[in-house]
Amino acid sequence: MPCREKIKPLGELEQILAAFRAGSNKNIVLCHGCFDLLHIGHIRHLEQARKYGDLLVVTVTPDHFVNKGPNRPAFRQELRAEALAALDCVDYVAINEWPTAVETIMHLKPQFYAKGAEYSDGSQDLSGKIGEEEAAIRSVGGQPVFTNGITFSSSRLINTHFPAFPREVTHFLDTFRSRYDAGEVLSYVQGSRSLRVLALGEAIIDDYHYCETLGKSGKEPILAARFVKSEKSAGGSLAVANHLAALSDHVGLLTVLGAEDSQLDFIEQKLDPKIQKYFLYRKGAPTVVKRRFVETYPFQKLFEVYIMDDGERDPGESKQFLMKLEELLPQYDVVIINDYGHGMIGPEAVKMLCQKAAFLAVNTQLNAANHGFNTVSKYASAEYICVSEREIRLDARSRRKDLADIVSDVAERLSCNKVLVTRGRSGCLSYGREEGFFEIPAFTDHFEDRIGAGDAVFSVTSLAVALGAPMAVVGFIGNAVGSQAVRVVGNQSYTQFLPLLRYIEALLK
């Protein structure tokens, strides 16, 4: 059979296999995987798998479920399927419709499900899905089998021989791999599960309005645009809590919503169900909305409108906030502050946080509403600080001073031993008082939208610092998170545990 005729849609393949079973007592073997860069290890695995039965079917992970980072897969799903179909030992190939083979097994009902020897130890499975696939094959009357043979890693071969990164990044990764293995780095992501984490900061609704510009208005000197669609997402501390919930099983969120137009239903719908919510309300004010008007193609922000009231807080509401803060602080191992400077966290709250938080991680942000008044120096102390280069330079009132000198000065002034400075396309600079400085280049050159990326980096790295990760590792994890976050518009999605683990693992092979 010509190789391309072996490639079938799953629905058609299901019918073919049902007919094959009905007309004989012959066995069907299923293999499943990414198969990005087909190599000799794959070929021997498939040849051995074929010996378990009379018909070998291979399903391929679709592109959008390949969790190996922004530059993967190296070969799109159609090419991977065609390469597999060219092998004589393979009878049929299909592109899967789901992240794992569980549903595929239930539909195709093979007698054998074959995996490589490296999957025989379930404790080494990052996804936890191998056990589910084994349960699925047994439920349809089949059995899992494991082949033995030479083992290669597509990720390692791609990293070594077909690097997707610029020379600077490739050199950094080679050096980093020589110092840290994937197991150590991943331990600082996986170890966050038991941490009790409190997220604190303003709730923000990100509201994107997509337009097609028409040109100058005929009667006035303004830009006219045609509305296309709108999308809302949970930003600010809401996004931070969602990032944290991907890594920790014990996340609390203390924030202030507007008593007028609170958007409570939308917020509760968007928050991870495991998050313990502590909502306070501000009289006469709305929940903060940042409405951005965006040219649909190319993706280009035109202007934005803030819907908010950032005036002086009511004394009674401030007292209520302090009482709630004092109640919650003893219950959490880590307190993560995203301070957007919209009036929620006043001087008394700052003082309490610096004195009573068990571990304090701080991020203060500049935006059009706070006019540069919201810098990190408002906090007298912190265990960890994560800010952008522009934000720390504004705090130091210096545009040109050496960044390392600024970081050292800020760390000394705020009695902070750990600092991370995000630098956009230049990656990040991480600093530990006992370790020194580490420059980590960006792992992507594709920036869809920077909104929310800093929050993702800060959230995940705060947990790594709390677990005692070396600052070189903290910077590496931060850039891995950031390279995924900048490919998402705003806060339409959040950090996901398994894709992050797989991306880090792929980088370090």
Secondary structure, 3 states (H helix, E strand, C coil): CCHHHHECCHHHHHHHHHHHHHCCCCCEEEEEECCCCCCHHHHHHHHHHHCCCCEEEEEECCHHHCCCCCCCCCCCHHHHHHHHHCCCCCCEEEECCCCCCHHHHHHHCCCEEEECHHHCCHHHCCCCHHHHHHHHHHHCCCEEEECCCCCCCHHHHHHHHCCCCCHHHHHHHHHHHHHCCHHHHHHHHHHHHHCEEEEEECEEEEEEEEEEEEEECCCCCCEEEEEEEEEEEEEEHHHHHHHHHCCCCEEEEEEEEECCCCCHHHHHHHCCCCCEEEEEEECCCCCEEEEEEEECCCCEEEEEEEECCCCCCCHHHHHHHHHHHHHHHHHCCEEEEEECCCCCCCHHHHHHHHHHCCCEEEEECCCCCCCCCCCHHHCCCCCEEEEEHHHHHHHHCCCCCCHHHHHHHHHHHCCCCEEEEECHHHCEEEEECCCEEEEECCCCCCCCCCCCHHHHHHHHHHHHHHCCCCHHHHHHHHHHHHHHHCCCCCCCCCCCHHHHHHHHHHHCC
